[in-house]
Amino acid sequence: MTFTFRNAICAVPTLAVGGRGYAHLGFSVQAGGKHTIGTQNSIVHLRNGYFELVSVHDPVGAQNSPRRKAIMDFIEREGGGLIGFTLRTDSMANDIERLCERELCYGGPVVAERTTDDGTVYTWKVLRPVPQPCPALMPVVIVGEDPPAESTEHANTVSDIGGVAIATNDPQRMISDYAILLDRAPVDEVRRDDLGARATVFDVSGFRIEILEAVGSGLAQEVLARYGPRPVELQLTAKDLNEVAEYLGLAVRDDEVVVPPILGVGMRMRLTSTM
């Protein structure tokens, strides 16, 4: 059984607004397609996965899907942001059996599909956590086709997605749920003083999942108090940290560049160097 990172899911007000936001940060945004239940996407490909920019193109159709309605409500309420991520699995049948035995509630598998402008249809089998709030705390598990990458090169030199940090009011429950899902123990516990949190870390084939426990004042506590549990940070690597800092007009501090949420992107990005 092997899990690998697949994609981050980023809700945007419209694909035009989201595309401008990510292009402003130096990302190459590529066309995606439309889902059958009222959403559409654009893609930012990186070497080890991609951002999926998601918006609602059919509000009426979205009303008939609780999941898509939750995305629409989130966009209307907060303007967009990071709402979850997906993992690939190489053994979905074994995953289903194991999750049932351990009583971790995932629904499916169900078939999902996306149709591109040229009529190409991509399909996946999907396991979703039940319930699945928006933003989601647990990943969607997927097996199936991936959209081809036209390019993984970006003007800002960002190359890979390295991890995600998730703030929760019940870190011990979430740590237990992730240990069941991934069938492994955490690999580390670190302080995230920049977030005012202690992080329990899972490693998924090099992709870090940090479960945050707020410890006093700081961003994690502020997010929990204002918005509730959610992913609060996407961690990226860049080929040249000084170049990406100059491109974005930001400073390198403590060997990292932190990009605050902006209109159309709506999430915190923490950039470190691949060098």
For each residue, the residues with C-beta under 8 A, 3 or more apart:
1: 89 90 91 94 95 183
2: 89 90 91 205
3: 87 88 89 141 182 204 205
4: 87 88 204 205 207
5: 48 49 85 87 88 161 204 205 206 207
6: 49 85 86 87 88 142 146
7: 49 50 51 52 85 86
8: 49 50 51 52 82 84 85 161 164 234
9: 52 54 82 83 84 85 86 136
10: 18 51 52 53 54 80 81 82 83 265 266 267
11: 54 55 71 74 75 80 81 83 134 266
12: 15 17 18 21 53 54 55 75 80 264 265 266
13: 17 18 55 75 79 80 264
14: 17 18 55
15: 12 18 19 32 40 41 42 53 55
16: 19 20
17: 12 13 14 20 21 263 264
18: 10 12 13 14 15 21 22 29 42 53 55 80 264 265
19: 15 16 22 23 29 42 53 264
20: 16 17 23 24 264
21: 12 17 18 24 25 262 263 264 265
22: 18 19 25 27 29 44 51 53 264 265
23: 19 20 26 27 28 29
24: 20 21 262 264
25: 21 22 156 248 259 262 265 269
26: 23 154 155 156 157 158 244 247 248
27: 22 23 44 51 154 155 156 158
28: 23 44 45 151 153 154 155
29: 18 19 22 23 42 43 44 53
30: 42 43 44 45 149 150 151
31: 42 43 116 117
32: 15 40 41 42 43 52 53 114 116 147
33: 40 41 114 115 116 117 120 122
34: 39 40 57 114 115
35: 38 39 40 41 68 112 113 114
36: 113 115
37: 61 62 64 65 67 68
38: 35 56 57 58 59 60 61 62 63 64 65 68
39: 34 35 54 55 56 57 58 62 68 71
40: 15 32 33 34 35 54 55 56 57
41: 15 32 33 35 52 53 54 55 114
42: 15 18 19 29 30 31 32 52 53
43: 29 30 31 32 50 51 52 53 147 149
44: 22 27 28 29 30 50 51 53 154
45: 28 30 50 149 150 151 152
46: 49 50 51 152 154 158 159 160 161 236
47: 152 159 160
48: 5 160 161 206 207
49: 5 6 7 8 46 160 161
50: 7 8 43 44 45 46 147 149
51: 7 8 10 22 27 43 44 46 161
52: 7 8 9 10 32 41 42 43
53: 10 12 15 18 19 22 29 32 41 42 43 44
54: 9 10 11 12 39 40 41 71 83
55: 11 12 13 14 15 18 39 40 41 75
56: 38 39 40 59 62 68 71 72 75
57: 34 38 39 40
58: 38 39 61 62
59: 38 56 62 63 72
60: 38 63 64
61: 37 38 58 64 65 68
62: 37 38 39 56 58 59 65 68 69 71 72
63: 38 59 60 69
64: 37 38 60 61
65: 37 38 61 62 68 69
66: 69 70
67: 37 70 71 128 132 134
68: 35 37 38 39 56 61 62 65 71 72
69: 62 63 65 66 72 73
70: 66 67 73 74 132 133 134
71: 11 39 54 56 62 67 68 74 75 83 134
72: 56 59 62 68 69 75 76
73: 69 70 76 77 134
74: 11 70 71 77 78 80 81 83 134 135
75: 11 12 13 55 56 71 72 78 79 80
76: 72 73
77: 73 74
78: 74 75 81 227 266
79: 13 75 263 266
80: 10 11 12 13 18 74 75 264 265 266
81: 10 11 74 78 135 261 265 266 267
82: 8 9 10 135 164 230 231 232 234 266 267
83: 9 10 11 54 71 74 134 135 136 230 231
84: 8 9 134 135 136 139 140 231
85: 5 6 7 8 9 139 140 164 231
86: 6 7 9 139 140 141 142
87: 3 4 5 6 139 140 141 142 204
88: 3 4 5 6 141 142 143
89: 1 2 3 92 95 141 142 143
90: 1 2 143
91: 1 2 94 95
92: 89 95 96 109 125 127 141 143
93: 96 97
94: 1 91 97 98
95: 1 89 91 92 98 99 127 141
96: 92 93 99 100 106 108 109 127
97: 93 94 100 101
98: 94 95 101 102 183
99: 95 96 102 104 105 106 127 180 181
100: 96 97 103
101: 97 98
102: 98 99 180
103: 100
104: 99 177 180 181
105: 99 129 130
106: 96 99 127 128 129 130 141 181
107: 110 127 128 129 130
108: 96 125 126 127 128
109: 92 96 125 126 127
110: 107 125 126 128
111: 123 124 125 126
112: 35 123 124 125 126
113: 35 36 121 122 123 124
114: 32 33 34 35 41 121 122 147
115: 33 34 36 119 120 121
116: 31 32 33 119 120 121 122 147
117: 31 33
118:
119: 115 116
120: 33 115 116
121: 113 114 115 116
122: 33 113 114 116 144 145 146 147
123: 111 112 113 144 145
124: 111 112 113 142 143 144 145
125: 92 108 109 110 111 112 142 143 144
126: 108 109 110 111 112 140 141 142
127: 92 95 96 99 106 107 108 109 140 141 142
128: 67 106 107 108 110 132 140
129: 105 106 107 132 136 137 138 139 140
130: 105 106 107
131:
132: 67 70 128 129 136 138 140
133: 70 136 137 229
134: 11 67 70 71 73 74 83 84
135: 74 81 82 83 84 229 230 231
136: 9 83 84 129 132 133 139 140 231
137: 129 133 166 168 174 229 230 231
138: 129 132 174 177 178 181
139: 84 85 86 87 129 136 181
140: 84 85 86 87 126 127 128 129 132 136
141: 3 86 87 88 89 92 95 106 126 127 181
142: 6 86 87 88 89 124 125 126 127
143: 88 89 90 92 124 125
144: 122 123 124 125
145: 122 123 124
146: 6 122
147: 32 43 50 114 116 122
148:
149: 30 43 45 50 152
150: 30 45
151: 28 30 45
152: 45 46 47 149 159
153: 28
154: 26 27 28 44 46 157 158 159
155: 26 27 28 247
156: 25 26 27 238 243 244 247 248
157: 26 154 238 239 240 243 244 247
158: 26 27 46 154 236 237 238 239 244 271
159: 46 47 152 154 237 238 239 274
160: 46 47 48 49 236 237 274
161: 5 8 46 48 49 51 207 234 235 236
162: 206 207 208 235 236 237 272
163: 207 208 209 210 234 235
164: 8 82 85 207 208 209 210 231 233 234 235
165: 192 195 197 199 210 212 231 232 233 235
166: 137 174 209 210 211 212 229 230 231 232
167: 195 197 212 214 220 223 224 229 230 231 232
168: 137 171 173 174 211 212 213 224 229
169: 224 228 229
170: 173 174
171: 168 174 175 200 211 212 213
172: 175 176
173: 168 170 176 177
174: 137 138 166 168 170 171 177 178 211
175: 171 172 178 179 186 200 211
176: 172 173 179 180
177: 104 138 173 174 180 181
178: 138 174 175 181 182 186 202 209 211
179: 175 176 182 183 184 185 186 202
180: 99 102 104 176 177 183
181: 99 104 106 138 139 141 177 178
182: 3 178 179 202 204
183: 1 98 179 180
184: 179 202
185: 179
186: 175 178 179 189 200 201 202 211
187: 201 202 203
188: 200 201
189: 186 198 199 200 201
190: 198 199 201 210
191: 197 198 199
192: 165 195 196 197 198 199 210 212 220
193: 196 218
194: 218 219 258
195: 165 167 192 199 212 218 219 220 232 233
196: 192 193 214 215 216 217 218 219 220 221
197: 165 167 191 192 212 213 214 215 218 219 220 221
198: 189 190 191 192 212 213 215
199: 165 189 190 191 192 195 210 211 212 213
200: 171 175 186 188 189 210 211 213
201: 186 187 188 189 190 208 209 210 211
202: 178 179 182 184 186 187 208 209 211
203: 187 206 207 208 209
204: 3 4 5 87 182 207 208 209
205: 2 3 4 5
206: 5 48 162 203
207: 4 5 48 161 162 163 164 203 204
208: 162 163 164 201 202 203 204 235
209: 163 164 166 178 201 202 203 204
210: 163 164 165 166 190 192 199 200 201
211: 166 168 171 174 175 178 186 199 200 201 202
212: 165 166 167 168 171 192 195 197 198 199 220 232
213: 168 171 197 198 199 200 220
214: 167 196 197 218 220 221 224
215: 196 197 198 218
216: 196 221
217: 196 221 222
218: 193 194 195 196 197 214 215 221 222
219: 194 195 196 197 222 223 232 268
220: 167 192 195 196 197 212 213 214 223 224 232
221: 196 197 214 216 217 218 224 225
222: 217 218 219 225 226
223: 167 219 220 226 227 230 232
224: 167 168 169 214 220 221 227 228 229
225: 221 222
226: 222 223
227: 78 223 224 230
228: 169 224
229: 133 135 137 166 167 168 169 224
230: 82 83 135 137 166 167 223 227
231: 82 83 84 85 135 136 137 164 165 166 167 234 267
232: 82 165 166 167 195 212 219 220 223 267 268
233: 164 165 195 267 268 269 270
234: 8 82 161 163 164 231 267 268 269 270
235: 161 162 163 164 165 208 269 270 272
236: 46 158 160 161 162 269 270 271 272
237: 158 159 160 162 271 272 273 274
238: 156 157 158 159 241 243 244 257 271 272 273 274
239: 157 158 159 243 273 274 275
240: 157 243 244 273 275
241: 238 244 245 252 255 256 257 271 272 273 275
242: 245 246 252
243: 156 157 238 239 240 246 247
244: 26 156 157 158 238 240 241 247 248 257 271
245: 241 242 248 250 251 252 257
246: 242 243 249
247: 26 155 156 157 243 244
248: 25 26 156 244 245 257 259
249: 246
250: 245 257 258 259
251: 245 257
252: 241 242 245 255 256 257
253: 256 257 258
254:
255: 241 252 272 273
256: 241 252 253 270 271 272
257: 238 241 244 245 248 250 251 252 253 270 271
258: 194 250 253 268 269 270 271
259: 25 248 250 262 268 269 270 271
260: 268
261: 81 265 266 267 268
262: 21 24 25 259 265 266
263: 17 21 79 266
264: 12 13 17 18 19 20 21 22 24 80
265: 10 12 18 21 22 25 80 81 261 262 269
266: 10 11 12 78 79 80 81 82 261 262 263
267: 10 81 82 231 232 233 234 261
268: 219 232 233 234 258 259 260 261
269: 25 233 234 235 236 258 259 265
270: 233 234 235 236 256 257 258 259
271: 158 236 237 238 241 244 256 257 258 259
272: 162 235 236 237 238 241 255 256
273: 237 238 239 240 241 255
274: 159 160 237 238 239
275: 239 240 241
